[in-house]
Amino acid sequence: MKKIITLVFVSALGGLLTLGGYKIFIEQESQSVAVEASSDLPVFVPASTHNTLNTNNVIAPNFIDAADKSLDAVVHVKNTSIVTAPTSMRDLFYGRQSQRAQVGTGSGVIISPTGYIVTNNHVIKNANEISITLNNNKAYMAELIGTDETTDIALLKIDTDEDLPFMAFGDSDNAKVGEWVLAVGNPFNLNSTVTAGIISAKSRDLSGNHSQSFIQTDAAVNPGNSGGALVNTNGDLIGINTAISSQTGSYIGYSFAVPSNIARKIVNDIMEYGNVQNGILGVVGGALNSEAAEELGTDTTEGFYVSEVQEDTGAEKAGIQSGDIISKIDNVKIHKFSDLTGYLKTKSPNDVVNVTLLRDGDEETLPVTLLKPSTFILPTIGLIKNATKQDLKKYNADSGVKISKFDKNYEAYWHKNGIQEGSIISKINGKELKTIEDAENAYKTKQINEPLQIEVINNRGEKVVYNFS
């Protein structure tokens, strides 16, 4: 027992001696080193616990003014159409077809105090009745003034006793990629909805045939937003929301708007002429990339390569040649095909544009007068064009347009009936034709269930009417 007590006492004494030695020798030495180091390397202590990133004075965009300017000018559009309902046993017994009303909804933008409204063509297509509800819940019946299927723009009109809040078109050419924008509309019938995003791209074509030139944004757009406003932070109308890219039918990341400069031009043409007046350059070709540049033997990988210049067009008269590369029109750089088509859609016949092109490595600029289109693709036939006096004389015709090239799907049919390329089409649905515009208008004004009637002069000089349902 004494040995155990002695052992414990010796252990405790040893611990005390060790601790005392550490305090006297080791800890004091450590403290002196720390003080010496601090005299050479001063310690910086934050004066605030706030994140230093906030000291950059970055101001978040303010959308309040833009929303205030646009909410009252964006309306709810309701389209009521009559469609054929599924056939019941009773319908079969009585030999009849049941019809029912089908309602579609979308948005629109008031563009004048007198009640003109721009929307999408697909929002009001086949409508028997169109009603407009303002942001103050007042409802009106609307008149369809005109449409353009190519750009998906339609113009409506409502009559009111008072001036309406409206939005003026801004300049979409000045819109920049990365710029903040608002989408204002009525998704899922949720009136007066505002979403925000940025411009993701410009001159975007979704069709694959270079007929579109959309502003692409990541602002949330859903069914019902179609025809609504795309607005910048100043409250300027820079686009008409038209489409979404989606596998589900709803918003998943990107939406697309018709640029305001195109929409404004379409609206002005409809109001002044009743239809769209397109001005064409008169060139055929495609956009350049690395593969195309290598195949064509050029070092240039951006721009529009001219493979053919159409006869009797502004391009031919100005001296544009096959092999030229168009790099710019006026102040708009041409990177891809949709840059070219998008800008030309803002122009009218007889407008003059300055075309900058590369030819054999040299750059030159040529003024080109845009002309009216001289060709039109008529379904069931193919490409038709204006006829010359010689063309008409050959078929002893007073007026008409010429078949330039058959659609391959119908070529055998027409050849079997004695119709060749060069034959004259004299009427469409009873309307006499003198120009391509007459043919286009006759086809586009055909009623939905009305058959297509084409009067053609065959190779024996006979006028024959062909009907297509």
Secondary structure, DSSP 4 states (H G I P E B T S, - for coil): -HHHHHHHHHHHHHHHHHHHHIIIIIIHHHHHHHHHHHHHSPPP--S--S-GGGGG-PPPP--HHHHHHHHTTEEEEEEEEEEEPPPPHHHHHHT---EEEEEEEEEEEE-STT-EEEEEHHHHTT-SEEEEE-TTS-EEE-EEEEEETTTTEEEEE---SSPPP---B--GGG--TT-EEEEEE-GGG-SSEEEEEEEEEEEE--SSSS---EEEE-S---TT-TT-EEEETT--EEEEEEEEE-SSSS-SSEEEEEEHHHHHHHHHHHHHHSS----B--EEEEE--HHHHHHHT-S--SSEEEEEE-TTSHHHHHT--TT-EEEEETTEE-SSHHHHHHHHTT--TT-EEEEEEEETTEEEEEEEE-B---EEEETTTEEEEEPPHHHHHHTT-SS-EEEEEE-TTTHHHHHHTT--TTPEEEEETTEE-SSHHHHHHHHHTS-TTPPEEEEEE-TTS-EEEEEE-
